[in-house]
Amino acid sequence: KDRAQEIVAIDVKAPALCPNYRVRVLRGVQVKESPDWLKARLLAVGVRPINSIVDSTNYVMMAYGQPLHAFDLSKIKKVAGEHTIVVRKAKNKEQIALLDGSTKELSADMLVIADVEGPLALAGVMGGEESAVSETTTNIVIESAQFNGTSVRKAGQKLGIRTESLTRFEKGIDWEMTSRALDRAALLIQELAGGEILKGQVSSSNPKPTIPSIQLTQSTLDMVLGVELHKDVIEKIILSTGCAVNPSPNGWRVVPPTYRQDLVIEEDIIEEVGRLYGYDKLTPRMPVARIAVPEIAPLYKRKKLLNALSVRSGYNELLHYSFYSDDHMKAFGLSADDHVELTNPLSVDQKYLRTSLLPYLLETAAKEAKQASNVSVFECGAVFNPAKQQLPIEANHWAAVKIDTSKSPEQLVMECKGLLESGINMLADITTTWEKDKKESTIVLKHQKKVIAEVGIIHSLPVFKLTTPAAYMWLNISAIAENAIPTQQYQKTSVYPAVVRDITSTFAEQVEFAILTKEIAEINPLIVSIEYVGTFAAKEGVNTTIRITYRSDKETLTNNAVSEIEKNIVQRIQKKFKGSVA
């Protein structure tokens, strides 16, 4: 038998995933070490030489861009006297031993090259150990195919494999190159390993796809490039790219060659014309347009104000991906059911759309805490929650994490709470209330009975090797986006000195600082600012210290005047909050 079709049969059971499959057969080859020139060329492009057969297929892949694979013909089982290659989807939980020594469990959406007994290779990704070419191999089958790029990429992602072959299939293979590369590989193997090339290719393919033409208009080309080119120049340039050009009203119909899969729309052709004509020949010209200064979007303005406040408060801004892994999700006690899972993640570490900014923030803060005793980080970005409709619900959140070994967890929480309240007061004029959450060491802030913010403490997080207490907080900026941003009016700075005094009050239980501030500020207009200093444990309740600044626009305040105001403050604290002042 001297014809390949008499030796090998092909059965493609998944034509949608493998529209073009071809093989050639060589017999009597001698597997040996490749010549130095071939090994040097492969090493120059980062490919490790193996033997004359494998090196030949790798060399042709690098030269032509078409992945190839060689099978040991004797290891492909026969059906009715012919070695039968079956291109099919894998069976669920079917296993294959790959060339890298690993054994992988396959799923039903993966494509395999098989014989009647089982898989021989993972299509487009890697060959199998069972059908590998060895030193004793004498007859081989060379495969050249066109596999669906999406299918190959997903299989590689699921199995954690990345190969040169996968990369090329992922980007798209030229239909016509499968045959040319196959013939070139057969000739090179015969040259290096001897043997006889059996006549003909054995193929199974769908009809050759027709390439749609692209309409290119002269006016659009002139407008985009900013220069008027003669039609003969344009046609000459387009023809030099391998495209066919047919005149049409106001322009041309351009048909790209099969190997130019990047030419899809009119702008692609215009780019080719500009590139080959020479960008240096195009005269730079400023665009003429009237551009009105856009109004800053309220949401963007809020994010900018909040970021500025965070930086002023000593926090460093971080930017993370909008996706995270199972580990990030589980570390913070989140459920996969509450997440949007991507069907085509870039990696296993980016499997879910984030519903919180905190997992990444805590991971980064934990790393920083190994080097520093004081870590303050924040992030402002989008989070995504599942919805009944196709697209998830997107909301803008701000979150922060603070670690300080010199302070107690209670102090950290109070500082975070104060920063959060300052931010909300700056972003919207709304009424809010703090409530204890069902989670331990957590309080939530509600507006119109909806949770818009949260402050809490995490004492340890083994997943991220966090052993130091970390305070965290987050705010749903989108939840208050409909409320007007408080306007800030200019106030002339007083030329008279300020008087600053601290007041320490004892309360039976913690008092919300925002409410306390509001009550004190209403007592006298000479009170210009109230700052939170700290909260400390007392024998009967808690001690809270605040710092009050007094100033007049008309005169220097006397000690008696300030003491009189201070007396009113003490009375208000005693009456309104049942507190005592030392």
Secondary structure as the mmCIF struct_conf table of DSSP 4:
data_model
#
loop_
_struct_conf.conf_type_id
_struct_conf.id
_struct_conf.beg_label_comp_id
_struct_conf.beg_label_asym_id
_struct_conf.beg_label_seq_id
_struct_conf.end_label_comp_id
_struct_conf.end_label_asym_id
_struct_conf.end_label_seq_id
STRN STRN1 ARG A 3 ARG A 3
HELX_RH_3T_P HELX_RH_3T_P1 ALA A 4 GLU A 6
TURN_TY1_P TURN_TY1_P1 ILE A 7 ILE A 7
STRN STRN2 VAL A 8 VAL A 12
BEND BEND1 LYS A 13 LYS A 13
TURN_TY1_P TURN_TY1_P2 PRO A 15 LEU A 17
BEND BEND2 PRO A 19 PRO A 19
STRN STRN3 ASN A 20 ARG A 27
BEND BEND3 GLY A 28 GLY A 28
HELX_LH_PP_P HELX_LH_PP_P1 GLU A 33 PRO A 35
HELX_RH_AL_P HELX_RH_AL_P1 ASP A 36 ALA A 44
TURN_TY1_P TURN_TY1_P3 VAL A 45 GLY A 46
HELX_RH_AL_P HELX_RH_AL_P2 SER A 52 TYR A 64
BEND BEND4 GLY A 65 GLY A 65
STRN STRN4 LEU A 68 ASP A 72
HELX_RH_3T_P HELX_RH_3T_P2 LEU A 73 LYS A 75
BEND BEND5 ILE A 76 ILE A 76
HELX_LH_PP_P HELX_LH_PP_P2 LYS A 77 LYS A 77
STRN STRN5 LYS A 78 VAL A 79
TURN_TY1_P TURN_TY1_P4 ALA A 80 GLY A 81
STRN STRN6 GLU A 82 LYS A 89
HELX_LH_PP_P HELX_LH_PP_P3 ALA A 90 LYS A 91
TURN_TY1_P TURN_TY1_P5 ASN A 92 LYS A 93
STRN STRN7 GLN A 95 ALA A 97
STRN STRN8 LEU A 98 LEU A 98
TURN_TY1_P TURN_TY1_P6 LEU A 99 ASP A 100
BEND BEND6 GLY A 101 GLY A 101
STRN STRN9 THR A 103 GLU A 105
TURN_TY1_P TURN_TY1_P7 ALA A 108 ASP A 109
BEND BEND7 MET A 110 MET A 110
STRN STRN10 LEU A 111 ALA A 114
BEND BEND8 VAL A 116 GLY A 118
STRN STRN11 PRO A 119 LEU A 122
TURN_TY1_P TURN_TY1_P8 ALA A 123 VAL A 125
STRN STRN12 MET A 126 GLY A 127
STRN STRN13 GLY A 128 GLY A 128
BEND BEND9 GLU A 129 GLU A 129
TURN_TY1_P TURN_TY1_P9 GLU A 130 SER A 131
TURN_TY1_P TURN_TY1_P10 GLU A 135 THR A 136
STRN STRN14 ASN A 139 GLN A 146
HELX_RH_AL_P HELX_RH_AL_P3 GLY A 149 LEU A 159
TURN_TY1_P TURN_TY1_P11 GLY A 160 GLY A 160
HELX_RH_AL_P HELX_RH_AL_P4 GLU A 164 LYS A 171
TURN_TY1_P TURN_TY1_P12 TRP A 175 GLU A 176
HELX_RH_AL_P HELX_RH_AL_P5 MET A 177 ALA A 193
STRN STRN15 GLU A 196 ILE A 197
HELX_LH_PP_P HELX_LH_PP_P4 LEU A 198 LEU A 198
STRN STRN16 LYS A 199 LYS A 199
BEND BEND10 GLY A 200 GLY A 200
STRN STRN17 VAL A 202 SER A 205
HELX_LH_PP_P HELX_LH_PP_P5 ASN A 206 SER A 213
STRN STRN18 ILE A 214 THR A 217
HELX_RH_AL_P HELX_RH_AL_P6 GLN A 218 LEU A 225
TURN_TY1_P TURN_TY1_P13 GLY A 226 GLY A 226
BEND BEND11 VAL A 227 VAL A 227
HELX_RH_AL_P HELX_RH_AL_P7 LYS A 231 SER A 240
TURN_TY1_P TURN_TY1_P14 THR A 241 GLY A 242
STRN STRN19 ALA A 244 SER A 248
TURN_TY1_P TURN_TY1_P15 PRO A 249 ASN A 250
STRN STRN20 GLY A 251 VAL A 255
TURN_TY1_P TURN_TY1_P16 THR A 258 TYR A 259
TURN_TY1_P TURN_TY1_P17 GLN A 261 ASP A 262
BEND BEND12 ILE A 265 ILE A 265
HELX_RH_AL_P HELX_RH_AL_P8 GLU A 266 TYR A 277
HELX_RH_3T_P HELX_RH_3T_P3 TYR A 279 LYS A 281
BEND BEND13 LEU A 282 LEU A 282
HELX_LH_PP_P HELX_LH_PP_P6 THR A 283 PRO A 284
HELX_LH_PP_P HELX_LH_PP_P7 ALA A 292 ALA A 297
HELX_RH_AL_P HELX_RH_AL_P9 PRO A 298 ARG A 312
TURN_TY1_P TURN_TY1_P18 SER A 313 GLY A 314
HELX_LH_PP_P HELX_LH_PP_P8 TYR A 315 TYR A 315
STRN STRN21 ASN A 316 GLU A 317
BEND BEND14 SER A 322 SER A 322
STRN STRN22 PHE A 323 TYR A 324
HELX_RH_AL_P HELX_RH_AL_P10 ASP A 326 ALA A 331
TURN_TY1_P TURN_TY1_P19 PHE A 332 GLY A 333
HELX_RH_3T_P HELX_RH_3T_P4 ALA A 336 ASP A 338
BEND BEND15 HIS A 339 HIS A 339
STRN STRN23 VAL A 340 GLU A 341
HELX_LH_PP_P HELX_LH_PP_P9 LEU A 342 LEU A 342
BEND BEND16 THR A 343 ASN A 344
BEND BEND17 LEU A 346 SER A 347
HELX_RH_3T_P HELX_RH_3T_P5 VAL A 348 GLN A 350
STRN STRN24 TYR A 352 LEU A 353
BEND BEND18 THR A 355 THR A 355
BEND BEND19 LEU A 357 LEU A 357
HELX_RH_AL_P HELX_RH_AL_P11 LEU A 358 ALA A 369
TURN_TY1_P TURN_TY1_P20 LYS A 370 GLN A 371
BEND BEND20 SER A 373 SER A 373
STRN STRN25 ASN A 374 ASN A 385
BEND BEND21 LYS A 388 LEU A 391
HELX_LH_PP_P HELX_LH_PP_P10 PRO A 392 PRO A 392
STRN STRN26 ILE A 393 ASP A 404
TURN_TY1_P TURN_TY1_P21 THR A 405 SER A 406
BEND BEND22 LYS A 407 LYS A 407
HELX_RH_AL_P HELX_RH_AL_P12 PRO A 409 LEU A 427
STRN STRN27 THR A 433 LYS A 436
BEND BEND23 LYS A 438 LYS A 439
TURN_TY1_P TURN_TY1_P22 GLU A 440 SER A 441
STRN STRN28 THR A 442 HIS A 447
TURN_TY1_P TURN_TY1_P23 GLN A 448 LYS A 449
STRN STRN29 LYS A 450 ILE A 458
BEND BEND24 HIS A 459 HIS A 459
STRN STRN30 LEU A 461 LEU A 461
HELX_RH_3T_P HELX_RH_3T_P6 PRO A 462 PHE A 464
TURN_TY1_P TURN_TY1_P24 LYS A 465 LYS A 465
STRN STRN31 LEU A 466 LEU A 466
BEND BEND25 THR A 468 THR A 468
STRN STRN32 ALA A 470 ASN A 476
HELX_RH_3T_P HELX_RH_3T_P7 ILE A 477 ILE A 480
TURN_TY1_P TURN_TY1_P25 ALA A 481 GLU A 482
BEND BEND26 ASN A 483 ASN A 483
HELX_LH_PP_P HELX_LH_PP_P11 ALA A 484 THR A 487
HELX_LH_PP_P HELX_LH_PP_P12 LYS A 492 SER A 494
BEND BEND27 VAL A 495 TYR A 496
HELX_LH_PP_P HELX_LH_PP_P13 PRO A 497 ALA A 498
STRN STRN33 VAL A 499 PHE A 507
BEND BEND28 ALA A 508 GLU A 509
HELX_RH_AL_P HELX_RH_AL_P13 PHE A 513 ALA A 521
TURN_TY1_P TURN_TY1_P26 GLU A 522 ILE A 523
TURN_TY1_P TURN_TY1_P27 PRO A 525 LEU A 526
STRN STRN34 ILE A 527 ALA A 538
TURN_TY1_P TURN_TY1_P28 LYS A 539 GLU A 540
STRN STRN35 GLY A 541 TYR A 550
BEND BEND29 ASP A 553 GLU A 555
HELX_LH_PP_P HELX_LH_PP_P14 THR A 556 THR A 558
HELX_RH_AL_P HELX_RH_AL_P14 ASN A 559 PHE A 577
STRN STRN36 SER A 580 VAL A 581
#
